[in-house]
Amino acid sequence: MASLYNEGWRQGTVFRARLPLDSLVLDGSGKPVRNSTDHDLWVVATQDCDLVLAETDENVACIEIRPVFTENPPQDWGLRSRKLRITNEYYVESSSPRSIISPAALDQSISTDGFCEDIPDARRRAFKIWLGLRYDRPAVPDHLLT
């Protein structure tokens, strides 16, 4: 069976698909409730080594995707900020909800709803470093940081 990586998915792949973006918040009585909206632009946050192991027919949610935003991008590129520009117009926010999707659903989202877009290698590397800074773990080996 093909893996997501073999099908062209990479950490930092941007794609369009209308998918739910859920989070939990407190309602007026102090009870947790779902806050759900639909979002159309996403980036794959799961590392490439895990995408190699993710078979395209697997229907267990294990791939992290994050919403990508376009309104009012930050002025700087933001490697050490809570917002990171991944292209001139696209950016991600550290405080945004994350979604977990199955490899099968991710692979189908392209053929069903959208397109796949590569970001420049330098911005892909910046995204990996930015994620690593947020997770307090190295996203790429030290010798690739320069």
C-alpha positions in Angstrom: 0.0 0.0 0.0 1.2 3.6 -0.7 2.2 5.9 2.1 1.2 9.6 2.3 4.9 10.4 1.8 5.0 8.3 -1.4 1.9 10.1 -2.6 3.7 13.5 -2.2 2.5 14.7 1.2 5.2 16.5 3.2 5.4 18.4 6.5 4.5 21.9 5.3 2.2 20.8 2.4 -0.5 23.4 2.1 -3.9 22.2 0.8 -7.5 23.4 0.4 -10.3 21.3 1.8 -13.4 22.3 3.7 -12.9 20.5 7.0 -14.2 21.1 10.5 -12.0 23.0 13.0 -13.0 22.1 16.5 -12.0 23.3 19.9 -13.5 23.1 23.4 -14.5 26.2 25.3 -16.7 26.9 28.3 -20.3 27.8 27.9 -22.1 30.3 30.1 -22.6 27.7 32.9 -18.9 26.8 32.9 -19.3 23.4 31.1 -17.1 22.4 28.2 -18.8 22.7 24.8 -17.5 22.2 21.3 -16.8 25.3 19.2 -16.8 24.1 15.6 -16.3 26.0 12.4 -15.3 25.0 8.9 -12.0 26.0 7.6 -10.7 25.8 4.0 -6.9 26.2 4.0 -4.6 23.8 5.9 -0.9 22.8 6.3 0.4 19.3 7.3 2.2 19.5 10.6 3.1 15.8 11.0 6.8 15.0 10.4 7.9 13.4 7.2 9.1 10.3 9.0 5.6 9.7 10.2 4.1 10.4 6.8 6.3 7.6 5.4 4.6 5.2 7.8 1.1 6.5 7.2 -0.7 4.2 4.6 -3.2 6.0 2.4 -6.0 3.5 3.3 -5.5 3.9 7.1 -8.6 5.4 8.7 -7.3 6.1 12.2 -6.8 9.8 12.9 -3.0 10.3 13.4 -1.9 13.1 11.1 -1.8 16.6 12.5 -3.0 19.5 10.3 -3.2 23.1 11.2 -5.4 25.9 9.8 -3.6 28.4 7.5 -4.8 32.0 7.7 -4.6 34.8 5.1 -6.2 37.8 6.7 -3.7 40.4 8.2 -0.5 38.3 7.9 2.2 39.4 10.3 4.8 42.0 9.1 7.8 39.8 9.8 8.4 36.1 9.0 8.0 35.2 12.7 10.3 32.3 13.3 10.3 33.0 17.1 6.8 34.5 17.2 3.4 33.0 17.8 2.6 33.7 14.1 4.7 32.3 11.3 4.4 33.4 7.7 4.9 30.3 5.4 4.4 32.3 2.2 3.9 36.0 1.5 0.2 35.7 2.2 -0.2 32.5 4.3 0.6 32.1 7.9 -0.1 29.9 10.9 -0.8 30.7 14.5 0.5 28.8 17.5 -2.7 29.4 19.4 -5.0 28.0 16.7 -6.7 24.6 17.3 -5.1 21.7 15.7 -6.9 18.9 13.9 -6.0 15.3 13.6 -7.1 13.5 10.4 -6.8 10.0 9.1 -4.3 9.3 6.3 -7.2 8.1 4.1 -9.3 11.3 4.8 -6.2 13.5 4.1 -5.4 11.7 0.9 -9.0 11.9 -0.3 -9.3 15.6 0.6 -7.1 16.6 -2.3 -9.1 14.7 -4.9 -12.4 15.7 -3.4 -12.1 19.4 -2.5 -8.8 21.0 -3.3 -5.3 21.3 -4.5 -1.9 20.7 -3.1 0.6 23.6 -3.0 4.3 23.4 -2.2 5.9 26.2 -0.2 9.5 27.2 -0.8 12.1 25.0 0.8 13.3 27.8 3.1 9.8 28.4 4.4 9.2 24.7 4.8 12.4 24.6 6.9 11.3 27.6 8.9 7.9 25.9 9.5 9.7 22.8 10.8 11.9 24.9 13.1 8.9 26.9 14.3 7.0 23.7 15.2 10.1 22.4 17.0 10.3 25.5 19.1 6.7 25.1 20.0 7.0 21.4 20.9 10.4 21.9 22.6 12.0 19.2 20.5 14.2 19.4 17.5 12.2 19.4 14.2 15.4 19.0 12.1 19.0 18.1 12.9 21.2 21.0 14.1 23.4 20.9 11.0 20.3 21.8 8.8 19.4 24.9 10.7 21.8 27.2 8.9 
